[in-house]
């Protein structure tokens, strides 16, 4: 009976130590996403990549512009943040350490808007500018015919 009790106490002790060891082998990352003026950006896409393996985790900022990644494997990470109307921001070389939660706030710059106007010179004019005998518009539209 004493031997059984000693084995069960030892088993419980080993189980507790292993659970404690597993719970300490991770880290976490959180932060806020803002625009250039400091206003919070809800709904921004956040991607975290473990550089050594290429494994990625993705998330979206909440209504407070906050994101968080829990239970991360320690190592070097790259963080990419993007949002509609904003330039994509990337932070590389982030070394996340065991048991040390990290914070990385990101400010997004406003994306530039480009617009392209194409003008074609091969357009046929609606009026005959060569002579007055022929009008290219339909008779109902042309007052000179």
N, C-alpha and C positions, 0 to 999 in steps of 0.2 A: 504494500500500500504506500509506504514511504517513497519507494522508487517511482511508482506511477505519478505521485504528486510532484516529485522533483522533475520528472520528464515533462509533465504538463506545464509547470511553472517556467521551465527552460524554453519550452515551445512558445509560450505566450511572450516571453521576453524577446526571443529571436524574431517573432512576428512583429512585435512593436518596433524593434530596431530597424527591421527592413522597411516597414512602412514609413518610418521617420526618414530613413536614408533616401527613399524614392521621392518623398515630398520635398526634399531639399535639393534635388538635382535639376530643378527647373528655375526659370526666371520669368519675368513679364515685362511688357512694354505698354505704355499708355501715353496719351498726349492730347493736345487740342489743335485743331486746324482753324486758322484764321485767314482773313484776306489781308491785303497790304495796309488797310486802315485799322486792323485789329478786331474787326467784326468776326464773330464766329461763323463757320461754314458748315451747316448741317448737310448731310447727304453726300459728302465727299467720299470717293473711293480710295481705300487705303490697302496697299499690298505690302506684305512683309516677306522677304526672301532670305532664307538661310544660305549664305554665299557658298559654303563648302559643298552642299548637296543640291542646291537649286529648289528645295522644297519651299513652297509658298503658302501663305495664309492670307485670306482677304477679308476685309470688313468695310463697314460704312460708318461714318461719323453720325452720332445721334443728334438730337435737337439742340444739344449744348455744344456741338462741334467736337465732341470727345470720341476718341477711339481707344480700344484696349485689346491687347493680345495676352492671354493668360497661358500658363503651362508651356512655356517655350523651352526648347533645348538651348542651352548656353552656346554661344558662338558669335561669329561675325555675321551681321545682317545688313540688308539694304532695304530702305523704306521708300516706297513710291506713293505719292498722294496726287490725286487729280480730281477736278470738279468742273462742272459745266461753266464755261466762261472764264476759266482760270488756266494758267500755264501749269504743266505738270512739274511737281517738285520731287527731287530724289535726294535722299541722304544715304551715303554709303559708308562702309567701314565702321558701323556701330558694333562695338564689342559688348554683348550682353553677358553678364557674369552670373554664376550660380547664386541663387538666393538674394540677388540684389536687383529689386525692381527698378526699371529705368523709365525716364520720362523724356519724350522728344516732341516738342511743340513745332508745328510747321506753319509757315506763312506762305500763302499762295499769291502769286502776282496775277494781275488781270491779263488775260490773253488778248493779243492784238487781233483786230478784225480786219480782214482783207476782203476787198470786193473787186471783181474783175468785170469790166465793161468791154464787150467786143463790138466793134463797128465794122460793118462790111461795106465795101465800095461797089459791089456788084448788084446793087439794088436797082431795079427798073423804075424810072420815074412814072408817076401816074399821069402826067401831062406830056403830050407830045411837044417837045421844044424845038423840033426840026421844022415843021410846017403847021399851018392852021387847018389843014384838011382832015386830019385824023385826030380824034381825041381817044385816049386809052381808057378813060373812065366810061362807065355805062351812061347811056344817054340821059337817064333820069338824074344822075348825079352831076352831069356836066352842064353848066349854064351857057357855055360858049358854043355848043353844038346846035 
